[in-house]
Amino acid sequence: MDKVDYDKALYYTHRSEWDNLLILMVRTKDDLLSKRIEHFLHAYHFSHDYTVVERSLYTLLRYIEHANITYSEEQPLEVDVVKM
């Protein structure tokens, strides 16, 4: 998966850019991210109960955090060591 998708999802959610979040939902290769975005956008637009919207938002944010941590552990930093 591409770490940029998670960063974009976080950015679009923070900025309330729902159109861009919808586009990301369709284009991402991460099925779980796509499903979490779908659930959140559906709750945001159609639910009258704020707790449902809040729960789906927190679920999306927790998944983004988990994916970023997992991606960071799988992709160690490449450090150039200069030998003298």
N, CA, C and O atoms as a GROMACS GRO file, in nm:
protein
  336
    1MET      N    1   0.083  -0.118   0.000
    1MET     CA    2   0.000   0.000   0.000
    1MET      C    3   0.088   0.125   0.000
    1MET      O    4   0.207   0.119   0.031
    2ASP      N    5   0.028   0.233  -0.035
    2ASP     CA    6   0.100   0.358  -0.046
    2ASP      C    7   0.071   0.446   0.075
    2ASP      O    8  -0.044   0.478   0.103
    3LYS      N    9   0.176   0.485   0.146
    3LYS     CA   10   0.161   0.567   0.266
    3LYS      C   11   0.094   0.701   0.235
    3LYS      O   12   0.030   0.760   0.322
    4VAL      N   13   0.108   0.748   0.113
    4VAL     CA   14   0.049   0.876   0.074
    4VAL      C   15  -0.104   0.871   0.086
    4VAL      O   16  -0.166   0.972   0.120
    5ASP      N   17  -0.164   0.756   0.060
    5ASP     CA   18  -0.309   0.743   0.073
    5ASP      C   19  -0.355   0.771   0.215
    5ASP      O   20  -0.458   0.836   0.236
    6TYR      N   21  -0.280   0.722   0.313
    6TYR     CA   22  -0.317   0.743   0.452
    6TYR      C   23  -0.301   0.890   0.491
    6TYR      O   24  -0.384   0.946   0.562
    7ASP      N   25  -0.195   0.951   0.443
    7ASP     CA   26  -0.174   1.093   0.470
    7ASP      C   27  -0.283   1.178   0.406
    7ASP      O   28  -0.333   1.273   0.466
    8LYS      N   29  -0.320   1.144   0.283
    8LYS     CA   30  -0.428   1.216   0.215
    8LYS      C   31  -0.560   1.200   0.289
    8LYS      O   32  -0.635   1.296   0.306
    9ALA      N   33  -0.589   1.078   0.334
    9ALA     CA   34  -0.714   1.053   0.405
    9ALA      C   35  -0.720   1.136   0.533
    9ALA      O   36  -0.824   1.193   0.566
   10LEU      N   37  -0.611   1.142   0.604
   10LEU     CA   38  -0.605   1.222   0.726
   10LEU      C   39  -0.623   1.370   0.694
   10LEU      O   40  -0.698   1.440   0.762
   11TYR      N   41  -0.555   1.418   0.591
   11TYR     CA   42  -0.563   1.559   0.552
   11TYR      C   43  -0.705   1.595   0.507
   11TYR      O   44  -0.760   1.696   0.552
   12TYR      N   45  -0.764   1.515   0.421
   12TYR     CA   46  -0.898   1.544   0.371
   12TYR      C   47  -1.001   1.538   0.483
   12TYR      O   48  -1.096   1.617   0.485
   13THR      N   49  -0.984   1.447   0.577
   13THR     CA   50  -1.076   1.439   0.690
   13THR      C   51  -1.062   1.562   0.778
   13THR      O   52  -1.162   1.619   0.821
   14HIS      N   53  -0.940   1.602   0.805
   14HIS     CA   54  -0.916   1.720   0.889
   14HIS      C   55  -0.972   1.846   0.826
   14HIS      O   56  -1.026   1.933   0.895
   15ARG      N   57  -0.960   1.858   0.694
   15ARG     CA   58  -1.004   1.978   0.623
   15ARG      C   59  -1.150   1.970   0.575
   15ARG      O   60  -1.200   2.063   0.512
   16SER      N   61  -1.217   1.860   0.605
   16SER     CA   62  -1.356   1.837   0.563
   16SER      C   63  -1.373   1.845   0.411
   16SER      O   64  -1.470   1.901   0.362
   17GLU      N   65  -1.277   1.789   0.340
   17GLU     CA   66  -1.283   1.785   0.194
   17GLU      C   67  -1.343   1.651   0.152
   17GLU      O   68  -1.272   1.560   0.110
   18TRP      N   69  -1.475   1.642   0.164
   18TRP     CA   70  -1.544   1.516   0.142
   18TRP      C   71  -1.537   1.470  -0.002
   18TRP      O   72  -1.533   1.349  -0.028
   19ASP      N   73  -1.536   1.563  -0.098
   19ASP     CA   74  -1.525   1.522  -0.240
   19ASP      C   75  -1.392   1.453  -0.266
   19ASP      O   76  -1.387   1.349  -0.332
   20ASN      N   77  -1.284   1.511  -0.215
   20ASN     CA   78  -1.152   1.450  -0.234
   20ASN      C   79  -1.141   1.318  -0.159
   20ASN      O   80  -1.075   1.225  -0.205
   21LEU      N   81  -1.206   1.310  -0.042
   21LEU     CA   82  -1.206   1.185   0.033
   21LEU      C   83  -1.279   1.076  -0.044
   21LEU      O   84  -1.238   0.960  -0.043
   22LEU      N   85  -1.387   1.112  -0.110
   22LEU     CA   86  -1.462   1.017  -0.192
   22LEU      C   87  -1.377   0.968  -0.310
   22LEU      O   88  -1.378   0.849  -0.342
   23ILE      N   89  -1.306   1.059  -0.374
   23ILE     CA   90  -1.218   1.020  -0.484
   23ILE      C   91  -1.108   0.926  -0.435
   23ILE      O   92  -1.076   0.828  -0.500
   24LEU      N   93  -1.052   0.958  -0.318
   24LEU     CA   94  -0.950   0.870  -0.260
   24LEU      C   95  -1.007   0.732  -0.229
   24LEU      O   96  -0.940   0.631  -0.249
   25MET      N   97  -1.130   0.727  -0.181
   25MET     CA   98  -1.196   0.600  -0.150
   25MET      C   99  -1.202   0.511  -0.275
   25MET      O  100  -1.181   0.390  -0.266
   26VAL      N  101  -1.229   0.571  -0.390
   26VAL     CA  102  -1.241   0.494  -0.513
   26VAL      C  103  -1.104   0.452  -0.566
   26VAL      O  104  -1.089   0.343  -0.620
   27ARG      N  105  -1.004   0.537  -0.550
   27ARG     CA  106  -0.874   0.513  -0.613
   27ARG      C  107  -0.777   0.429  -0.530
   27ARG      O  108  -0.685   0.368  -0.586
   28THR      N  109  -0.794   0.426  -0.398
   28THR     CA  110  -0.696   0.355  -0.316
   28THR      C  111  -0.702   0.205  -0.340
   28THR      O  112  -0.806   0.150  -0.374
   29LYS      N  113  -0.588   0.141  -0.321
   29LYS     CA  114  -0.580  -0.003  -0.336
   29LYS      C  115  -0.603  -0.074  -0.202
   29LYS      O  116  -0.614  -0.197  -0.198
   30ASP      N  117  -0.609   0.002  -0.094
   30ASP     CA  118  -0.633  -0.053   0.039
   30ASP      C  119  -0.784  -0.068   0.060
   30ASP      O  120  -0.854   0.031   0.079
   31ASP      N  121  -0.831  -0.191   0.056
   31ASP     CA  122  -0.975  -0.217   0.068
   31ASP      C  123  -1.031  -0.174   0.204
   31ASP      O  124  -1.143  -0.123   0.211
   32LEU      N  125  -0.954  -0.194   0.310
   32LEU     CA  126  -1.002  -0.154   0.442
   32LEU      C  127  -1.014  -0.003   0.455
   32LEU      O  128  -1.111   0.047   0.512
   33LEU      N  129  -0.918   0.068   0.402
   33LEU     CA  130  -0.925   0.215   0.404
   33LEU      C  131  -1.047   0.261   0.325
   33LEU      O  132  -1.120   0.349   0.370
   34SER      N  133  -1.068   0.203   0.210
   34SER     CA  134  -1.183   0.237   0.127
   34SER      C  135  -1.314   0.212   0.201
   34SER      O  136  -1.405   0.295   0.196
   35LYS      N  137  -1.323   0.099   0.268
   35LYS     CA  138  -1.446   0.064   0.342
   35LYS      C  139  -1.467   0.158   0.460
   35LYS      O  140  -1.580   0.198   0.488
   36ARG      N  141  -1.361   0.194   0.530
   36ARG     CA  142  -1.373   0.286   0.645
   36ARG      C  143  -1.419   0.424   0.598
   36ARG      O  144  -1.503   0.487   0.662
   37ILE      N  145  -1.364   0.470   0.486
   37ILE     CA  146  -1.405   0.599   0.431
   37ILE      C  147  -1.552   0.593   0.390
   37ILE      O  148  -1.628   0.686   0.416
   38GLU      N  149  -1.591   0.483   0.326
   38GLU     CA  150  -1.729   0.468   0.283
   38GLU      C  151  -1.825   0.475   0.402
   38GLU      O  152  -1.927   0.544   0.397
   39HIS      N  153  -1.792   0.404   0.509
   39HIS     CA  154  -1.878   0.403   0.628
   39HIS      C  155  -1.888   0.542   0.689
   39HIS      O  156  -1.996   0.585   0.730
   40PHE      N  157  -1.775   0.612   0.694
   40PHE     CA  158  -1.777   0.746   0.752
   40PHE      C  159  -1.861   0.842   0.668
   40PHE      O  160  -1.946   0.914   0.721
   41LEU      N  161  -1.837   0.843   0.536
   41LEU     CA  162  -1.912   0.936   0.451
   41LEU      C  163  -2.061   0.905   0.452
   41LEU      O  164  -2.143   0.997   0.449
   42HIS      N  165  -2.096   0.778   0.456
   42HIS     CA  166  -2.237   0.741   0.463
   42HIS      C  167  -2.299   0.790   0.594
   42HIS      O  168  -2.409   0.846   0.594
   43ALA      N  169  -2.229   0.769   0.704
   43ALA     CA  170  -2.280   0.816   0.833
   43ALA      C  171  -2.289   0.968   0.836
   43ALA      O  172  -2.385   1.024   0.889
   44TYR      N  173  -2.189   1.035   0.781
   44TYR     CA  174  -2.187   1.181   0.783
   44TYR      C  175  -2.305   1.240   0.705
   44TYR      O  176  -2.366   1.337   0.748
   45HIS      N  177  -2.337   1.181   0.592
   45HIS     CA  178  -2.441   1.238   0.507
   45HIS      C  179  -2.582   1.190   0.542
   45HIS      O  180  -2.679   1.263   0.519
   46PHE      N  181  -2.597   1.070   0.597
   46PHE     CA  182  -2.730   1.015   0.613
   46PHE      C  183  -2.774   0.989   0.757
   46PHE      O  184  -2.892   0.967   0.782
   47SER      N  185  -2.681   0.991   0.852
   47SER     CA  186  -2.718   0.959   0.988
   47SER      C  187  -2.764   1.085   1.063
   47SER      O  188  -2.704   1.191   1.051
   48HIS      N  189  -2.871   1.070   1.139
   48HIS     CA  190  -2.919   1.180   1.221
   48HIS      C  191  -2.863   1.173   1.362
   48HIS      O  192  -2.878   1.266   1.441
   49ASP      N  193  -2.798   1.063   1.393
   49ASP     CA  194  -2.740   1.042   1.525
   49ASP      C  195  -2.592   1.076   1.520
   49ASP      O  196  -2.514   1.012   1.449
   50TYR      N  197  -2.552   1.178   1.596
   50TYR     CA  198  -2.413   1.222   1.592
   50TYR      C  199  -2.318   1.116   1.646
   50TYR      O  200  -2.202   1.111   1.603
   51THR      N  201  -2.362   1.032   1.737
   51THR     CA  202  -2.272   0.929   1.791
   51THR      C  203  -2.231   0.828   1.684
   51THR      O  204  -2.121   0.774   1.690
   52VAL      N  205  -2.318   0.803   1.588
   52VAL     CA  206  -2.284   0.712   1.477
   52VAL      C  207  -2.176   0.777   1.389
   52VAL      O  208  -2.081   0.710   1.348
   53VAL      N  209  -2.191   0.906   1.362
   53VAL     CA  210  -2.091   0.978   1.282
   53VAL      C  211  -1.958   0.980   1.356
   53VAL      O  212  -1.852   0.954   1.298
   54GLU      N  213  -1.964   1.011   1.484
   54GLU     CA  214  -1.842   1.018   1.565
   54GLU      C  215  -1.772   0.883   1.571
   54GLU      O  216  -1.650   0.876   1.559
   55ARG      N  217  -1.848   0.776   1.590
   55ARG     CA  218  -1.791   0.642   1.597
   55ARG      C  219  -1.723   0.603   1.465
   55ARG      O  220  -1.614   0.547   1.466
   56SER      N  221  -1.787   0.634   1.353
   56SER     CA  222  -1.728   0.598   1.224
   56SER      C  223  -1.605   0.684   1.193
   56SER      O  224  -1.511   0.638   1.130
   57LEU      N  225  -1.606   0.809   1.238
   57LEU     CA  226  -1.488   0.895   1.221
   57LEU      C  227  -1.372   0.841   1.302
   57LEU      O  228  -1.260   0.831   1.250
   58TYR      N  229  -1.395   0.806   1.428
   58TYR     CA  230  -1.287   0.753   1.512
   58TYR      C  231  -1.237   0.618   1.460
   58TYR      O  232  -1.118   0.588   1.471
   59THR      N  233  -1.324   0.538   1.403
   59THR     CA  234  -1.282   0.412   1.343
   59THR      C  235  -1.189   0.438   1.226
   59THR      O  236  -1.086   0.371   1.211
   60LEU      N  237  -1.225   0.534   1.142
   60LEU     CA  238  -1.140   0.572   1.028
   60LEU      C  239  -1.005   0.624   1.077
   60LEU      O  240  -0.901   0.584   1.025
   61LEU      N  241  -1.006   0.713   1.175
   61LEU     CA  242  -0.881   0.771   1.224
   61LEU      C  243  -0.791   0.666   1.291
   61LEU      O  244  -0.669   0.669   1.275
   62ARG      N  245  -0.852   0.574   1.366
   62ARG     CA  246  -0.773   0.466   1.428
   62ARG      C  247  -0.709   0.377   1.322
   62ARG      O  248  -0.595   0.334   1.337
   63TYR      N  249  -0.783   0.349   1.214
   63TYR     CA  250  -0.726   0.266   1.107
   63TYR      C  251  -0.611   0.338   1.038
   63TYR      O  252  -0.508   0.277   1.007
   64ILE      N  253  -0.627   0.467   1.013
   64ILE     CA  254  -0.519   0.545   0.950
   64ILE      C  255  -0.395   0.542   1.038
   64ILE      O  256  -0.283   0.524   0.988
   65GLU      N  257  -0.414   0.559   1.169
   65GLU     CA  258  -0.300   0.556   1.262
   65GLU      C  259  -0.234   0.418   1.261
   65GLU      O  260  -0.111   0.408   1.255
   66HIS      N  261  -0.314   0.314   1.266
   66HIS     CA  262  -0.261   0.177   1.264
   66HIS      C  263  -0.184   0.150   1.134
   66HIS      O  264  -0.075   0.092   1.137
   67ALA      N  265  -0.240   0.192   1.022
   67ALA     CA  266  -0.174   0.169   0.892
   67ALA      C  267  -0.042   0.245   0.883
   67ALA      O  268   0.055   0.193   0.829
   68ASN      N  269  -0.039   0.367   0.934
   68ASN     CA  270   0.086   0.445   0.932
   68ASN      C  271   0.193   0.380   1.018
   68ASN      O  272   0.309   0.374   0.979
   69ILE      N  273   0.155   0.330   1.135
   69ILE     CA  274   0.252   0.263   1.223
   69ILE      C  275   0.302   0.135   1.158
   69ILE      O  276   0.421   0.107   1.160
   70THR      N  277   0.211   0.057   1.102
   70THR     CA  278   0.248  -0.068   1.036
   70THR      C  279   0.338  -0.042   0.916
   70THR      O  280   0.437  -0.113   0.896
   71TYR      N  281   0.305   0.059   0.839
   71TYR     CA  282   0.387   0.092   0.721
   71TYR      C  283   0.526   0.135   0.765
   71TYR      O  284   0.625   0.098   0.701
   72SER      N  285   0.536   0.214   0.872
   72SER     CA  286   0.666   0.262   0.920
   72SER      C  287   0.753   0.147   0.968
   72SER      O  288   0.874   0.149   0.948
   73GLU      N  289   0.692   0.047   1.031
   73GLU     CA  290   0.768  -0.068   1.079
   73GLU      C  291   0.816  -0.156   0.964
   73GLU      O  292   0.923  -0.215   0.971
   74GLU      N  293   0.737  -0.163   0.857
   74GLU     CA  294   0.775  -0.246   0.743
   74GLU      C  295   0.879  -0.178   0.656
   74GLU      O  296   0.959  -0.246   0.591
   75GLN      N  297   0.880  -0.047   0.653
   75GLN     CA  298   0.972   0.029   0.570
   75GLN      C  299   1.071   0.104   0.659
   75GLN      O  300   1.047   0.220   0.691
   76PRO      N  301   1.182   0.041   0.700
   76PRO     CA  302   1.277   0.110   0.787
   76PRO      C  303   1.342   0.227   0.714
   76PRO      O  304   1.356   0.227   0.592
   77LEU      N  305   1.381   0.325   0.792
   77LEU     CA  306   1.448   0.441   0.734
   77LEU      C  307   1.581   0.399   0.674
   77LEU      O  308   1.655   0.321   0.733
   78GLU      N  309   1.610   0.452   0.558
   78GLU     CA  310   1.738   0.425   0.495
   78GLU      C  311   1.832   0.537   0.533
   78GLU      O  312   1.812   0.652   0.494
   79VAL      N  313   1.934   0.504   0.607
   79VAL     CA  314   2.028   0.605   0.654
   79VAL      C  315   2.160   0.581   0.581
   79VAL      O  316   2.216   0.471   0.581
   80ASP      N  317   2.208   0.688   0.520
   80ASP     CA  318   2.337   0.680   0.454
   80ASP      C  319   2.446   0.704   0.558
   80ASP      O  320   2.453   0.810   0.620
   81VAL      N  321   2.528   0.605   0.575
   81VAL     CA  322   2.636   0.614   0.670
   81VAL      C  323   2.764   0.639   0.593
   81VAL      O  324   2.802   0.562   0.505
   82VAL      N  325   2.830   0.747   0.626
   82VAL     CA  326   2.955   0.782   0.560
   82VAL      C  327   3.069   0.729   0.646
   82VAL      O  328   3.083   0.766   0.762
   83LYS      N  329   3.149   0.643   0.587
   83LYS     CA  330   3.263   0.587   0.661
   83LYS      C  331   3.385   0.673   0.635
   83LYS      O  332   3.415   0.711   0.522
   84MET      N  333   3.452   0.702   0.742
   84MET     CA  334   3.573   0.787   0.731
   84MET      C  335   3.696   0.704   0.741
   84MET      O  336   3.807   0.757   0.734
   0.00000   0.00000   0.00000
